[in-house]
Amino acid sequence: MFLPFIRRTALVVLGLLALPAAAQQSAQPLPLTAEALSAAERLFEIPAYRQLATRQLYRALESLPEAQYHASVDALNDPQVVQILRGVIARSMAQTFTLQELDFMARILATDEARAIVAKSDLLQSLLTRELAVAALSNPDLARILSAP
C-alpha cells in the first residue's frame, strides 16, 4: 500500500541529500560495494545526519495532497516503513558518493559545529521568510514577482 509513497518519497529525499552530486550532471552511479553501503548506513548513527534526513523527508511530504500527506506521516510510525526508507537512502548514498566522500560527510556531520548548524536551520528559514517579506514591502517589483500565481 505504501510502496509508491516510499519510492516517491525516497526519490525526493535522495535528491535533497545528494544536491552536491547533482551539480555534476554527468556523474554516473558508482557500483554498490559493501564498504560504501556500510559507510552510508553508519551516517544514520550521527544525530545531525538523522535530523537532516528527517527534516528533508517531512518537507518532501508537505508537497503531497493533504490526505496523502497525513497517510504518509502515519506510515512513518511503522518501523518497517522507516527501515525501508533508510535502506533506500543508504543504497542510493553509497552509489552516489565515494567511500572517501561518505567518510568525510561522517566526520563533518559528527562535529559540534554541524549539530549547531542543523539546529539553527529553522531559525534561518524564519529569518529568510521575514526578510523576504520586508524586502517585498519596500520593493514593488519584488512584491509583484512574489505574489504572482
VOGU-765872 format. One line per 8 residues: number of its first residue (from 1); their letters; for each residue x, y, z of N, C-alpha, C, O. Coordinates in pm, whole numbers, plus 50000, padded with zeros to 5 digits. Example, Ala and Ser with C-alpha at 12.3 -4.5 7.8 and 13.67 -1.06 7.14 Angstrom:
2
1 = AS = 51319/49431/50780/51230/49550/50780/51320/49670/50780/51424/49668/50846 ~ 51285/49775/50708/51367/49894/50714/51290/50003/50787/51341/50114/50804
***
This chain:
149
1 = MFLPFIRR = 50082/49880/50000/50000/50000/50000/50086/50127/50000/50053/50226/49935 ~ 50196/50122/50073/50280/50241/50084/50400/50235/49990/50484/50326/49994 ~ 50412/50131/49906/50528/50120/49819/50542/50238/49724/50653/50291/49712 ~ 50435/50284/49655/50452/50403/49570/50495/50525/49652/50578/50604/49607 ~ 50438/50541/49770/50478/50653/49857/50626/50642/49892/50698/50742/49889 ~ 50669/50523/49926/50808/50503/49966/50900/50537/49849/51001/50605/49868 ~ 50867/50489/49730/50951/50519/49614/50959/50669/49589/51067/50725/49573 ~ 50842/50735/49585/50838/50879/49555/50909/50958/49663/50989/51047/49633
9 = TALVVLGL = 50881/50927/49788/50943/50998/49898/51094/50975/49900/51171/51069/49922 ~ 51134/50852/49878/51278/50822/49877/51349/50899/49767/51459/50950/49787 ~ 51286/50909/49650/51348/50983/49541/51363/51131/49576/51466/51191/49548 ~ 51261/51188/49639/51268/51329/49677/51377/51349/49782/51458/51440/49772 ~ 51378/51264/49884/51477/51276/49990/51618/51259/49936/51709/51333/49970 ~ 51634/51159/49850/51767/51136/49794/51812/51254/49710/51929/51290/49710 ~ 51719/51313/49637/51754/51430/49559/51803/51543/49647/51898/51613/49613 ~ 51738/51560/49760/51779/51665/49852/51911/51633/49921/51994/51721/49940
17 = LALPAAAQ = 51929/51508/49958/52053/51469/50025/52172/51476/49931/52285/51498/49975 ~ 52148/51456/49803/52257/51445/49707/52274/51571/49622/52324/51563/49510 ~ 52233/51685/49673/52245/51808/49596/52385/51834/49544/52400/51874/49429 ~ 52491/51813/49624/52625/51836/49569/52654/51747/49448/52719/51791/49354 ~ 52607/51624/49450/52630/51535/49336/52549/51580/49215/52592/51559/49101 ~ 52435/51640/49237/52352/51686/49126/52420/51795/49046/52391/51814/48928 ~ 52511/51866/49109/52583/51972/49038/52670/51912/48928/52701/51980/48830 ~ 52710/51789/48944/52788/51720/48842/52692/51631/48764/52685/51510/48787
25 = QSAQPLPL = 52620/51690/48671/52515/51618/48600/52567/51501/48519/52491/51409/48489 ~ 52693/51502/48482/52748/51394/48403/52790/51275/48488/52828/51171/48434 ~ 52784/51288/48619/52826/51180/48708/52738/51057/48688/52617/51067/48669 ~ 52802/50942/48693/52732/50815/48679/52727/50746/48815/52815/50766/48898 ~ 52624/50663/48838/52619/50590/48965/52743/50502/48983/52795/50444/48888 ~ 52786/50496/49106/52901/50411/49140/52851/50269/49164/52735/50249/49199 ~ 52938/50170/49147/52898/50033/49183/52869/50028/49334/52937/50091/49414 ~ 52768/49953/49370/52731/49938/49511/52826/49837/49575/52826/49719/49540
33 = TAEALSAA = 52908/49886/49668/53001/49798/49738/52958/49785/49884/52890/49872/49938 ~ 53000/49676/49946/52968/49654/50087/53028/49763/50175/52967/49806/50272 ~ 53149/49808/50140/53215/49911/50220/53141/50044/50213/53120/50110/50315 ~ 53100/50082/50092/53028/50209/50076/52891/50200/50142/52846/50296/50205 ~ 52824/50087/50128/52693/50071/50191/52705/50079/50343/52622/50141/50409 ~ 52808/50017/50397/52830/50023/50541/52857/50167/50586/52805/50210/50689 ~ 52936/50240/50509/52964/50380/50543/52837/50464/50536/52815/50549/50622 ~ 52754/50440/50435/52629/50514/50422/52533/50480/50537/52464/50568/50588
41 = ERLFEIPA = 52529/50355/50576/52442/50315/50688/52490/50377/50819/52408/50412/50904 ~ 52622/50390/50836/52677/50449/50958/52637/50596/50973/52632/50648/51085 ~ 52608/50664/50861/52565/50804/50870/52443/50819/50960/52426/50921/51027 ~ 52357/50717/50961/52237/50724/51045/52267/50722/51194/52180/50752/51275 ~ 52389/50687/51231/52429/50690/51372/52461/50833/51417/52473/50858/51537 ~ 52474/50924/51323/52512/51062/51354/52385/51146/51370/52307/51157/51276 ~ 52364/51205/51488/52241/51281/51513/52213/51391/51409/52099/51409/51368 ~ 52316/51463/51367/52294/51572/51270/52245/51515/51137/52159/51575/51073
49 = YRQLATRQ = 52297/51402/51095/52254/51340/50970/52109/51293/50982/52028/51318/50893 ~ 52077/51225/51093/51939/51179/51113/51842/51296/51112/51733/51288/51054 ~ 51881/51405/51178/51795/51523/51184/51775/51583/51046/51664/51620/51009 ~ 51882/51594/50968/51871/51647/50832/51782/51557/50746/51692/51606/50676 ~ 51806/51429/50751/51727/51336/50670/51580/51340/50710/51492/51336/50624 ~ 51553/51347/50839/51415/51353/50887/51346/51481/50841/51233/51477/50793 ~ 51414/51594/50857/51356/51721/50813/51327/51720/50664/51222/51766/50620 ~ 51421/51670/50585/51402/51667/50441/51287/51575/50403/51211/51606/50311
57 = LYRALESL = 51274/51466/50473/51163/51375/50446/51030/51443/50474/50939/51437/50391 ~ 51018/51506/50589/50892/51573/50623/50863/51689/50529/50747/51713/50493 ~ 50965/51762/50488/50943/51872/50392/50897/51817/50258/50811/51877/50193 ~ 50952/51705/50218/50908/51642/50093/50762/51599/50104/50685/51613/50009 ~ 50726/51546/50219/50587/51502/50239/50489/51619/50235/50374/51602/50194 ~ 50534/51735/50277/50445/51853/50278/50399/51890/50137/50300/51962/50123 ~ 50467/51845/50035/50427/51876/49898/50314/51785/49849/50257/51809/49743 ~ 50281/51683/49925/50175/51591/49886/50037/51651/49916/50025/51739/50002
65 = PEAQYHAS = 49933/51604/49846/49796/51645/49883/49770/51609/50029/49827/51514/50082 ~ 49682/51685/50093/49664/51674/50239/49635/51531/50286/49697/51485/50382 ~ 49544/51461/50221/49510/51325/50265/49630/51232/50252/49655/51149/50340 ~ 49703/51244/50142/49820/51160/50122/49931/51198/50220/50006/51111/50267 ~ 49942/51326/50250/50040/51372/50348/50014/51306/50483/50105/51251/50545 ~ 49888/51311/50529/49856/51253/50660/49878/51102/50661/49929/51047/50758 ~ 49840/51034/50553/49862/50889/50546/50011/50858/50546/50054/50761/50608 ~ 50089/50940/50477/50233/50918/50470/50299/50940/50606/50385/50862/50647
73 = VDALNDPQ = 50259/51046/50675/50314/51073/50808/50277/50959/50902/50359/50916/50983 ~ 50154/50912/50892/50113/50799/50975/50198/50675/50944/50233/50599/51035 ~ 50230/50655/50816/50309/50539/50776/50448/50544/50838/50510/50439/50859 ~ 50498/50664/50867/50631/50675/50926/50634/50627/51071/50742/50616/51130 ~ 50519/50598/51128/50516/50538/51261/50542/50388/51255/50563/50324/51358 ~ 50541/50334/51134/50567/50192/51115/50717/50170/51100/50777/50219/51005 ~ 50779/50098/51194/50924/50076/51186/50969/50011/51056/51081/50035/51010 ~ 50883/49928/50996/50921/49865/50868/50933/49969/50758/51025/49961/50675
81 = VVQILRGV = 50843/50067/50755/50850/50173/50654/50977/50255/50674/51047/50286/50579 ~ 51005/50289/50799/51126/50366/50829/51250/50288/50788/51343/50344/50730 ~ 51252/50159/50816/51367/50076/50779/51383/50068/50628/51495/50072/50578 ~ 51273/50057/50555/51279/50053/50409/51337/50184/50356/51424/50183/50269 ~ 51290/50296/50409/51340/50426/50364/51488/50442/50396/51565/50493/50314 ~ 51529/50399/50513/51672/50408/50549/51756/50325/50453/51864/50368/50412 ~ 51707/50207/50418/51780/50122/50324/51790/50186/50186/51896/50181/50123 ~ 51681/50244/50139/51681/50311/50009/51780/50428/50010/51857/50445/49916
89 = IARSMAQT = 51775/50506/50115/51866/50621/50126/52011/50573/50132/52096/50626/50061 ~ 52039/50474/50214/52177/50424/50229/52230/50369/50097/52343/50400/50058 ~ 52150/50288/50027/52196/50232/49900/52221/50343/49797/52318/50338/49722 ~ 52133/50440/49795/52149/50550/49698/52270/50636/49732/52344/50678/49643 ~ 52289/50663/49859/52407/50741/49901/52534/50664/49863/52630/50724/49815 ~ 52534/50532/49884/52653/50450/49854/52682/50445/49705/52796/50423/49665 ~ 52581/50466/49621/52602/50466/49477/52627/50607/49422/52662/50623/49305 ~ 52609/50708/49507/52629/50847/49465/52765/50898/49506/52832/50967/49430
97 = FTLQELDF = 52807/50865/49628/52929/50920/49685/53034/50812/49701/53002/50696/49727 ~ 53160/50851/49684/53270/50758/49705/53282/50729/49855/53225/50799/49938 ~ 53356/50625/49886/53379/50591/50026/53446/50707/50099/53412/50736/50213 ~ 53540/50773/50033/53608/50887/50095/53509/51002/50120/53516/51068/50224 ~ 53418/51026/50028/53319/51132/50046/53222/51099/50159/53184/51187/50237 ~ 53180/50973/50169/53091/50932/50278/53162/50947/50413/53102/50994/50510 ~ 53288/50906/50418/53364/50921/50542/53381/51068/50578/53373/51105/50696 ~ 53404/51152/50478/53416/51296/50502/53285/51352/50558/53286/51429/50655
105 = MARILATD = 53172/51313/50497/53042/51358/50550/53025/51316/50695/52978/51394/50778 ~ 53064/51195/50726/53051/51146/50862/53136/51229/50958/53090/51266/51066 ~ 53259/51259/50919/53346/51338/51006/53289/51478/51028/53288/51528/51140 ~ 53242/51541/50921/53189/51677/50930/53060/51679/51013/53046/51760/51103 ~ 52967/51589/50981/52837/51590/51048/52847/51549/51195/52755/51575/51272 ~ 52956/51485/51235/52973/51445/51374/53024/51559/51462/53034/51543/51583 ~ 53057/51672/51403/53114/51782/51481/53006/51862/51553/52889/51860/51515 ~ 53048/51931/51658/52957/52020/51730/52905/52130/51638/52790/52171/51648
113 = EARAIVAK = 52992/52177/51550/52953/52284/51458/52841/52239/51364/52748/52314/51338 ~ 52850/52116/51315/52744/52064/51226/52613/52053/51302/52507/52088/51249 ~ 52618/52003/51425/52495/51992/51504/52434/52131/51527/52313/52147/51521 ~ 52519/52230/51553/52470/52367/51574/52408/52423/51447/52304/52489/51452 ~ 52471/52399/51334/52417/52448/51206/52282/52385/51178/52188/52455/51140 ~ 52271/52255/51197/52143/52187/51173/52037/52240/51269/51922/52262/51229 ~ 52074/52261/51393/51978/52311/51492/51928/52451/51457/51817/52489/51494 ~ 52008/52528/51385/51970/52665/51350/51898/52677/51216/51864/52788/51175
121 = SDLLQSLL = 51874/52567/51149/51814/52576/51016/51671/52631/51019/51631/52702/50928 ~ 51595/52599/51122/51460/52655/51133/51466/52805/51158/51386/52880/51102 ~ 51559/52850/51240/51577/52992/51264/51613/53063/51134/51557/53167/51102 ~ 51708/53006/51060/51747/53066/50932/51627/53077/50839/51608/53180/50775 ~ 51548/52972/50830/51430/52974/50742/51333/53083/50783/51280/53154/50697 ~ 51308/53098/50912/51213/53202/50956/51269/53342/50931/51195/53432/50894 ~ 51399/53360/50951/51460/53490/50923/51457/53522/50774/51429/53636/50735 ~ 51486/53424/50691/51479/53445/50547/51337/53483/50504/51319/53574/50423
129 = TRELAVAA = 51239/53416/50558/51100/53446/50525/51064/53587/50566/51002/53661/50490 ~ 51104/53625/50688/51075/53760/50737/51145/53866/50653/51083/53965/50613 ~ 51272/53845/50625/51349/53941/50546/51295/53951/50403/51295/54060/50345 ~ 51250/53842/50348/51191/53844/50215/51063/53926/50214/51038/54003/50121 ~ 50982/53911/50318/50858/53991/50328/50890/54139/50341/50825/54221/50278 ~ 50989/54173/50421/51029/54313/50437/51079/54369/50304/51044/54481/50265 ~ 51160/54290/50234/51212/54335/50104/51098/54355/50004/51100/54450/49926 ~ 51000/54267/50006/50886/54280/49915/50804/54403/49946/50752/54468/49855
137 = LSNPDLAR = 50792/54436/50074/50715/54556/50112/50784/54683/50065/50717/54782/50034 ~ 50916/54681/50061/50988/54802/50023/51021/54807/49873/51072/54908/49824 ~ 50992/54700/49801/51023/54696/49658/50901/54644/49582/50875/54524/49582 ~ 50825/54733/49518/50703/54692/49448/50727/54587/49338/50643/54500/49316 ~ 50842/54595/49270/50870/54495/49167/50886/54356/49227/50835/54258/49174 ~ 50957/54350/49338/50975/54222/49407/50840/54171/49459/50812/54051/49452 ~ 50759/54260/49511/50627/54222/49562/50543/54159/49451/50476/54058/49473 ~ 50546/54218/49332/50470/54164/49218/50521/54026/49180/50442/53935/49153
145 = ILSAP = 50652/54010/49179/50710/53880/49144/50670/53775/49245/50630/53664/49208 ~ 50679/53807/49373/50650/53710/49478/50501/53678/49490/50465/53571/49537 ~ 50415/53771/49448/50272/53747/49462/50209/53694/49333/50090/53665/49330 ~ 50288/53680/49227/50235/53627/49101/50198/53480/49118/50268/53405/49186 ~ 50088/53439/49055/50046/53299/49067/50138/53202/48998/50114/53081/49001
***
